[in-house]
Amino acid sequence: MSSPATLTPQSGSLPSEQLLPGGGRLSGSVRVPGDKSISHRALLFGAIAEGETRIEGLLPAEDPLSTAACLRAMGVEVSEIVAGQPVWVRGVGLDGFREPENVLDCGNSGTTMRLMLGLLAGRAGRHFVLSGDASLRRRPMRRVGGPLGEMGASIHGRQGGNLAPLAIEGQSLRGATIRTPVASAQVKSALLLAALTAGGPTTVIEPHLSRDHSERMLRAFGADLRVEAPEGTTVTVHPGPSLRGQEVVVPGDISSAAFWLVAAAITPGSDLTIENVGLNPSRTGILEVLEAMGARVEILNRRDVAGEPVGDLRAQHGALRPFTIGGELIPRLVDEIPILAVAACCAEGVSRISDAAELRVKETDRLAVMARQLGAMGARLQEHPDGLTIEGITPLKAATVDSETDHRVAMSLAVASLVATGDTVLHDPGAAAVSYPGFWDDLSRLRV
Ligand code: S3P
């Protein structure tokens, strides 16, 4: 059982370590904050539209704040981002960015840096420098700069343009047909954004479908964008039309909801409802895996909100079977693999994750970090170049663990601590604020 004394709520002054008592159960309702991917896009597309964009439900977390700060540095008016209040963006049009006087700081946000590369590469005659925190400066950027180079972009950085700080000399871009080597929505979206002002049509072909929020939202803003049916992995943009400011409603982030789904599924006696969760099919791989595990998860009140499917999710504790995942499913749950590793510890048998080498270039090397940290709690797991093998059911034991600065690792370890015997100590719990600033408050409130 938790008490307010041991579970310090996150209210601006989170301690550098968090005591996480094992035991107890979770009960009640929670509204997770807005979808991170959709929040970035709403800000960015609003900035390059004509007129005003009003965003409801924008995620008030560190990553979208980084995007907003970069946009403001280029002359875009973005209203203050305050939880529960709509955000306004006054667009400057497709080519209206002012040259910033200083380095654009993308913080910890890969989405900010990669989408900005696409947006800025075609701003002819202007110079931009993008950088970020230590984690972001280690992440591969040539996957965006390389294909943008085929359109005529000029991007330079350390390791032959792979590592930030990155300098962009804005150019007049040409249209191209580009096959991306990885199914990455960040790479795809960067190319689609560059395509909006290229000299001719651009087609992006990805190996598997990655999240398609950019396609949906760019079309709603008035871009001439066509997705080839049926699998949606080929997208063509015809440059020309200017974008028009829109009303965007951001649903709750299924990647944040995933922590509560697994927490309820593994913690005896739990029953949680997570309201207003985005259910875009390119993001719902986690629900398919939980269903295959036999988890008691129901989708209630399905509806459509501003072009994205939404529903409420109810999750209850129950026995779990192991899972095997790989292939085209991975991009549809790529951010949920750390929490699925926790779920696997509580499933009877051997779970296998493969084709997930992309996790090694996220905010941290999430395969290595989860193997290290869950291993410290007694998990029986093996790390492979492209995944993990996890044996359950393993009774986890309390340990001193570390988020290693990764928001999703912090929250996954907090969920693991619920089923551990004893008190877990988590270093750097504040990392959660990158995507879910109220996580510790919600955890404290939902525990009974
Ligand atoms: C995101 C795409 C994914 C995901 C990230 C957000 C996006 O990255 O991991 O958290 O908003 O486009 P990749 O596109 O690199 O797979």
Residues whose N, C-alpha, C, O or C-beta is under 5 A from the ligand:
A	BS01	S3P	S37 T111 A183 S184 A185 Q186 V187 V334 D335
